[in-house]
C-alpha cells in the first residue's frame, strides 16, 4: 500500500510540475496565496516561521517556507518528500496540490485496506488464542473424543488462521478461508507466499497431543477417584453388614 500511495503522488507530480527553471525567490506563503485564489478546500491550514501545512482527508501537505521541501503524508505511516522546489513554477506546484486534493477521494481503497490491516493485525493473535482455547475446551469436554473428522476440520481452521497471519505480515488483510489444505497452499502460492506447512502441521500436532495428554491425565485422576470412592463405599458396606450381624 505504501508503494501504491507513493506511485499516485509521484504520478501527479510528474503530470503537473514540469517547469523547474524559475529564477524568482518564491516561498511557501506565496504558494499558499496562489492556492487561495483557486478552488481549494483543505480541512485546515497552519502556518509558522518554518512551514505551511495543509490538512486534507487522511493526507497532510507540509511545505518548507523556502520551498526546500514538500512532504506528503498519510497519517504518520506513509510519507513522501519532494526536495528543492524553489525553482519550480509556483502555479504548477499549486496545480499539483489541487490535483492531489481532487485525487485523494479516489484513493479511498488505500485507506480502507490500511484500516482493515490495522484492525486485523490487532486481532489475529487473539483469534489464534481463542480458537486454540475453544478446541481445548471442546476436547476436554468430550465433544471431540475419538472424532478424527473434527480434528481434521480444526486443522484446516488453524491453517487458515496461520495463512491469514502470514498475509497480514505481508500487509495483505484480504485472506479468504479455504476448505482444504491443498486450496490453502494454492492460494498462498498465488499470493507469492511460501507457507511453512510442515511447521504448521508439527505445531498443530503437538498442540493436539498436549490436549490428549491433558484429557488422559484428567480421566486417569477421575478413574482413580472413582476407584477410591468405590473402595470407601465397599468398606462402609462391610461395616454395615458387621453391625447388622451383631444386632441380630
C-alpha positions as CSV (number, residue, x, y, z in Angstrom):
1,X,0.0,0.0,0.0
2,X,2.9,2.4,0.6
3,X,4.0,1.8,-3.0
4,X,0.5,2.5,-4.3
5,X,0.4,5.7,-2.3
6,X,3.9,6.9,-3.4
7,X,3.2,5.9,-7.0
8,X,0.0,8.0,-7.0
9,X,1.8,11.0,-5.6
10,X,4.7,10.7,-8.0
11,X,2.4,10.4,-11.0
12,X,0.5,13.6,-10.1
13,X,3.7,15.5,-9.5
14,X,5.2,14.5,-12.9
15,X,2.0,15.3,-14.7
16,X,1.7,18.8,-13.2
17,X,5.1,20.1,-12.3
18,X,7.2,20.3,-15.4
19,X,9.0,23.7,-15.2
20,X,11.9,23.9,-12.8
21,X,13.6,26.9,-14.4
22,X,12.2,29.7,-12.2
23,X,14.8,32.3,-11.1
24,X,12.5,34.2,-8.7
25,X,12.7,33.8,-4.9
26,X,9.4,32.1,-4.1
27,X,8.2,31.0,-0.7
28,X,5.5,28.7,0.7
29,X,3.3,31.7,1.8
30,X,3.5,32.8,-1.9
31,X,2.3,29.3,-2.9
32,X,-0.5,29.4,-0.3
33,X,-1.6,32.8,-1.7
34,X,-1.8,31.3,-5.2
35,X,-3.8,28.3,-3.8
36,X,-6.2,30.6,-2.0
37,X,-7.0,32.3,-5.3
38,X,-8.1,29.0,-6.7
39,X,-10.8,26.5,-5.6
40,X,-9.1,24.6,-2.8
41,X,-10.7,23.1,0.3
42,X,-8.2,21.8,2.8
43,X,-9.7,20.9,6.2
44,X,-7.2,23.2,8.0
45,X,-4.2,25.3,7.2
46,X,-1.4,26.0,9.6
47,X,1.5,28.5,9.1
48,X,4.5,29.3,11.2
49,X,8.1,30.6,10.7
50,X,9.3,27.4,9.1
51,X,6.5,25.9,7.0
52,X,2.9,25.9,5.7
53,X,0.8,22.9,6.4
54,X,-2.5,22.0,4.7
55,X,-4.6,19.2,6.1
56,X,-6.8,17.2,3.8
57,X,-8.8,13.9,4.3
58,X,-6.2,11.5,5.7
59,X,-3.4,13.4,4.0
60,X,-1.3,16.4,5.0
61,X,0.9,18.6,2.8
62,X,3.8,20.3,4.7
63,X,5.8,22.9,2.7
64,X,9.0,24.4,3.9
65,X,8.8,28.2,3.8
66,X,11.8,28.4,1.4
67,X,10.4,25.6,-0.8
68,X,13.3,23.4,0.0
69,X,11.0,20.5,0.6
70,X,7.4,19.4,0.4
71,X,6.2,16.4,2.5
72,X,3.1,14.5,1.5
73,X,2.0,12.2,4.4
74,X,-0.8,9.7,5.1
75,X,-1.2,9.8,8.9
76,X,2.2,9.2,10.3
77,X,2.8,5.9,8.4
78,X,3.2,6.8,4.7
79,X,5.4,9.7,3.8
80,X,6.9,11.0,0.6
81,X,9.1,14.1,0.2
82,X,9.9,16.3,-2.8
83,X,13.1,18.4,-2.4
84,X,14.4,21.6,-3.9
85,X,11.2,23.0,-5.3
86,X,12.2,26.7,-5.2
87,X,13.0,26.7,-8.9
88,X,9.7,25.1,-9.8
89,X,6.9,27.1,-11.3
90,X,4.7,28.1,-8.4
91,X,1.5,27.9,-10.4
92,X,2.4,24.3,-11.4
93,X,3.1,23.5,-7.7
94,X,-0.4,24.8,-6.8
95,X,-1.9,22.7,-9.6
96,X,-0.1,19.7,-8.1
97,X,-1.6,20.3,-4.7
98,X,-5.1,20.8,-6.3
99,X,-4.7,17.6,-8.3
100,X,-3.7,15.9,-5.1
101,X,-6.8,17.2,-3.4
102,X,-9.0,16.0,-6.3
103,X,-7.5,12.6,-6.4
104,X,-7.4,11.9,-2.6
105,X,-11.1,10.7,-2.5
106,X,-10.3,8.2,-5.3
107,X,-7.7,6.6,-3.1
108,X,-10.2,5.5,-0.6
109,X,-9.4,1.9,-1.2
110,X,-5.9,2.5,0.1
111,X,-7.3,3.9,3.4
112,X,-9.9,1.1,3.6
113,X,-7.2,-1.5,3.1
114,X,-4.9,0.2,5.6
115,X,-7.6,0.5,8.3
116,X,-8.6,-3.2,7.7
117,X,-4.9,-4.1,8.0
118,X,-4.5,-2.3,11.3
119,X,-7.7,-3.9,12.8
120,X,-6.9,-7.4,11.5
121,X,-3.3,-7.3,12.8
122,X,-4.5,-6.2,16.2
123,X,-7.0,-9.1,16.3
124,X,-5.1,-12.0,14.7
125,X,-3.2,-13.0,17.9
126,X,-6.4,-13.1,19.9
127,X,-8.2,-15.0,17.2
128,X,-5.5,-17.7,17.2
129,X,-5.5,-17.9,21.0
130,X,-9.3,-18.0,21.2
131,X,-9.5,-20.7,18.5
132,X,-7.0,-22.9,20.3
133,X,-8.7,-22.4,23.7
134,X,-12.1,-23.4,22.2
135,X,-10.6,-26.6,20.7
136,X,-9.0,-27.5,24.0
137,X,-12.3,-26.8,25.8
138,X,-14.3,-29.0,23.3
139,X,-11.7,-31.7,23.6
140,X,-11.6,-31.6,27.4
141,X,-15.4,-31.6,27.5
142,X,-15.6,-34.8,25.4
143,X,-17.1,-33.2,22.3
144,X,-14.2,-34.3,20.2
145,X,-13.4,-37.6,21.8
146,X,-12.3,-40.1,19.1
147,X,-13.6,-37.7,16.5
148,X,-10.8,-37.5,13.8
149,X,-13.1,-35.6,11.5
150,X,-13.5,-32.8,14.0
151,X,-9.7,-32.7,14.5
152,X,-9.2,-32.5,10.7
153,X,-11.7,-29.7,10.4
154,X,-9.9,-27.8,13.2
155,X,-6.6,-28.4,11.5
156,X,-7.9,-26.5,8.4
157,X,-9.2,-23.7,10.6
158,X,-5.8,-23.5,12.2
159,X,-4.0,-23.4,8.8
160,X,-6.4,-20.7,7.6
161,X,-5.6,-18.6,10.6
162,X,-1.9,-19.1,10.1
163,X,-2.2,-18.2,6.4
164,X,-4.2,-15.1,7.4
165,X,-1.4,-14.1,9.8
166,X,1.2,-14.6,7.1
167,X,-0.8,-12.4,4.7
168,X,-1.1,-9.7,7.4
169,X,2.6,-9.9,8.0
170,X,2.9,-9.0,4.3
171,X,0.4,-6.1,4.5
172,X,-2.4,-8.1,2.9
173,X,-5.6,-8.0,5.0
174,X,-7.8,-9.9,2.5
175,X,-7.3,-13.6,3.1
176,X,-10.4,-15.7,2.4
177,X,-10.7,-19.0,4.2
178,X,-10.2,-22.2,2.2
179,X,-11.8,-25.6,2.7
180,X,-8.8,-27.8,2.2
181,X,-5.1,-27.9,2.8
182,X,-4.5,-28.0,-1.0
183,X,-6.6,-24.9,-1.5
184,X,-4.7,-23.1,1.2
185,X,-1.4,-24.0,-0.3
186,X,-2.5,-23.0,-3.8
187,X,-3.8,-19.6,-2.6
188,X,-0.6,-18.9,-0.7
189,X,1.4,-19.6,-3.9
190,X,-1.0,-17.3,-5.9
191,X,-0.2,-14.6,-3.3
192,X,3.6,-15.3,-3.7
193,X,3.8,-16.6,-0.1
194,X,5.7,-19.7,1.0
195,X,3.7,-21.2,3.9
196,X,5.7,-23.5,6.3
197,X,3.1,-26.3,6.1
198,X,5.4,-28.8,7.8
199,X,5.9,-26.5,10.7
200,X,2.2,-25.8,10.9
201,X,1.5,-29.5,10.9
202,X,4.1,-30.1,13.6
203,X,2.8,-27.2,15.8
204,X,-0.8,-28.4,15.4
205,X,0.0,-32.0,16.1
206,X,2.0,-31.0,19.2
207,X,-1.0,-29.0,20.4
208,X,-3.4,-31.8,19.9
209,X,-1.1,-34.3,21.6
210,X,-0.9,-31.9,24.5
211,X,-4.7,-31.7,24.7
212,X,-4.8,-35.5,24.6
213,X,-2.3,-35.8,27.4
214,X,-4.3,-33.3,29.5
215,X,-7.5,-35.2,28.9
216,X,-5.9,-38.6,29.6
217,X,-4.4,-37.3,32.8
218,X,-7.8,-35.8,33.9
219,X,-9.5,-39.1,33.0
220,X,-6.9,-41.1,34.9
221,X,-7.5,-39.0,38.0
222,X,-11.2,-39.3,37.7
223,X,-10.9,-43.1,37.4
224,X,-8.6,-43.1,40.4
225,X,-11.0,-41.1,42.4
226,X,-13.9,-43.3,41.4
227,X,-12.0,-46.4,42.4
228,X,-11.1,-44.8,45.7
229,X,-14.7,-43.8,46.3
230,X,-15.9,-47.4,45.4
231,X,-13.3,-48.8,47.8
232,X,-14.7,-46.5,50.6
233,X,-18.3,-47.5,49.7
234,X,-17.3,-51.2,49.9
235,X,-15.7,-50.7,53.3
236,X,-18.7,-48.8,54.5
237,X,-20.9,-51.7,53.3
238,X,-18.8,-54.3,55.1
239,X,-19.1,-52.3,58.3
240,X,-22.8,-52.0,57.9
241,X,-23.1,-55.8,57.4
242,X,-21.0,-56.4,60.5
243,X,-23.2,-54.1,62.5
244,X,-26.3,-55.8,61.3
245,X,-24.8,-59.2,62.2
246,X,-24.0,-58.0,65.7
247,X,-27.5,-56.6,66.2
248,X,-29.2,-60.0,65.4
